[in-house]
Amino acid sequence: MSNKPKIYKYKTLPRLVTRLRDDLNNSDFVLLYAYNGTGKTRISMAFKDKGKQLGNSDTLYFNAFTEDLFYWDNDLDNDRDRTLKINSKSNFFNGFRELALEEKIFAYLERYAEFDFKIDYEKWQVVFSKNIKNPKYKTNTEEPEYIIQDNIKISRGEENIFIWCIFLVICELTIDGDEAYNWVKYIYIDDPISSLDDNNTIAVASDLVKILKKGVGKVKMILSSHHNLFFNVMCNELKKNNHKRYFLHKNGTEGHTLRATDDTPFFHHVALLSELKRVAESNKISTYHFNMLRSTLEKTATFFGFDDFSKCIHGINDEVLYARALNLLSHGKYSIYEPVEMGVDNKELFKNILNEFLVKYEFYLPEVLDEEIK
């Protein structure tokens, strides 16, 4: 019997979405790991749209479009009353006014952040406040050490976690069978992690798992993410549940490839090396690939307990040159959305570093096989 992972290729988004929906007929969860730029958000929207095409909205989703349901009024005239506006027309907010969810939202929020909020259901807006150090405070006086500052503008990361907490509460309502969300058959979550440290990443994943396990038999769930730690926590927590797990690749302009990883350990830095090897062989190497290579060496260094990624290339030919190149060429803010191809010399340098590293550590690299495209 072959131990090679199953590979499925799809020419179009509709065919991929049909596959994902079919998977959920026989499993509770589908987990997708994919790099940024693979089209995860487009897939989540195509999945949602498929429900509408079949007759009814059936998908509660969290992705970049969810965050767009909230927008800031910064009070440009007075620079004082800053509020986060809510697009109340979305099904996302069904029953929001009647259910008064502040306490439920805050129960999650206080685990990750240190600010408070109040929702105005008449104006459909949120105001935020935070305890700040009192500039007038002195010991042995009646001045309090901290005072409440109202109408603050929270950071982008804080805003994302606030929206995520709202989503968790709505997931709870859906699973508990609340009438306002009885239309939900699927929950689709795309990359919920933003600006969180490792501890909060684990906490977010753990909170989500508790809700999803409670929902088994009531709703089906798809999760897509590029975040290694978050994805690993989800895989470990859900491994005893009936689920499918894939490594998602982009395949041309509209196509995608699913590589099943259910039966094998899924080390994402190894998958990343496989992708870098493919890129090197194609010679279509962009500037941001140096960032990816360094990131992989850093993960490997952490695994082996090294204090610096350069220890991973210690003892190989041109060790000093390679370490300097990785330091210099991986510090640029290169975008995967606007790739710039490397020059010939840097391409050769990239390939040499990658090859030396792979020879030294002899990773088994998963291959995307040439199976029939569906």
GUKOLZA-387000 format. One record per residue (C-alpha): y, z, x. Coordinates in steps of 0.5 Angstrom, whole numbers, plus 500, padded with zeros to 3 digits. Layout:
YZX
...
This chain:
500500500
507498503
512504504
518499504
523501499
524497493
530492493
533489487
539484487
543482482
548476482
553479476
556486474
553485467
546484470
547490474
549494468
543492464
539495469
542501470
542502462
535500462
533506468
537511463
532509458
526512462
530518466
535523465
540521471
541515476
545517482
548511486
551512494
555507496
561506501
568505499
570498497
563496494
566496487
564503484
569503479
568496477
561498475
563504471
568500467
563495466
558500464
563503459
565496456
557494455
557500450
563497446
560490446
553493443
557496437
560502439
564506445
558511448
560512455
565518457
567517464
571520470
574515475
580512477
582510470
581517468
586520472
591514470
591518463
596523466
602521469
608525471
615525468
619528474
626529471
630525475
636527472
636534473
630535478
628541474
623540468
617536471
611535467
605532467
604527461
598526457
596519454
593522447
591515445
585515449
578518446
578522452
582527448
579527441
579534438
584537444
589539440
584543435
580546440
585549445
581549451
586552456
582558457
575554458
579549463
582555467
575558468
574552472
581551475
581558478
575557482
578551486
586552486
592557485
596555480
597556472
598551467
600551459
599545455
604543450
600539444
606537440
609533446
602532450
605534456
603540461
607544465
605548472
607554475
605558481
606565484
610564490
613569496
619572493
625571498
628577496
622582497
623588502
619594503
621600499
625596494
623594487
623587488
616584487
613581493
611575489
615571483
612566478
615559479
615555473
615547472
613546479
610539481
603540484
600536489
596530488
589533490
591539486
592534480
586531481
582538481
586539474
584533471
576534474
576541470
579538464
573533464
568539466
570542459
569536455
562535458
561542456
563540449
559534449
553537451
554543446
554538440
562538438
563533433
569530437
565528442
558526438
559519440
558520447
551518449
552517457
556520462
559516468
562520474
565516479
567519486
570526483
571529490
578528493
582533498
577538498
574542503
566543504
566549501
570547494
566540495
559544494
562549489
564542485
557539485
554546483
558547477
557539475
549540476
549546471
553543466
548536467
542540467
544543460
545536457
538534459
535531453
542530450
546525454
544521460
548521466
550516472
553519478
556514484
559517490
561515497
562522499
556524503
556532502
557531495
552526494
547530498
548537494
547533487
540530490
538536492
540540486
537534481
531533485
526536480
529532474
527526472
532521476
533514479
536514486
539508489
543506495
548501493
550495497
555489495
552482495
557477496
563477491
560479484
553481486
550488488
544490491
540497489
535500494
531505491
531511495
527516491
521517495
524517502
529522505
536519504
540521511
547517509
549517516
542513518
544508512
551507515
548505522
544500518
550497515
554497522
547494525
548488520
555487521
554487528
549482528
553478523
559478528
564479522
566486525
573488523
577494526
575499521
568499523
570503529
572508525
565508521
562508528
565514530
564518524
557516525
557519532
560525529
555526524
550525529
553530534
554536528
546535527
544536534
549542535
554538540
561540540
564533541
561526539
562523546
555528548
551523543
553517549
552522555
548518560
548511558
551505561
559505561
559512558
566514560
569507558
565507551
568514549
575512551
574506547
572510541
578515542
583509542
580504537
578509531
585512530
588506527
589507519
585501518
583499511
577497508
581493502
585489507
580488513
582485520
577482524
577484531
578480537
572478541
573483547
573489542
567486538
563486544
565493546
563495539
556492539
555494546
556502544
552501538
546498541
546503547
547509541
541506537
536505544
538512546
536515539
531510536
533511529
529508523
534503520
533501513
533494511
536490505
530485504
530478501
527480495
528475489
535475486
535477478
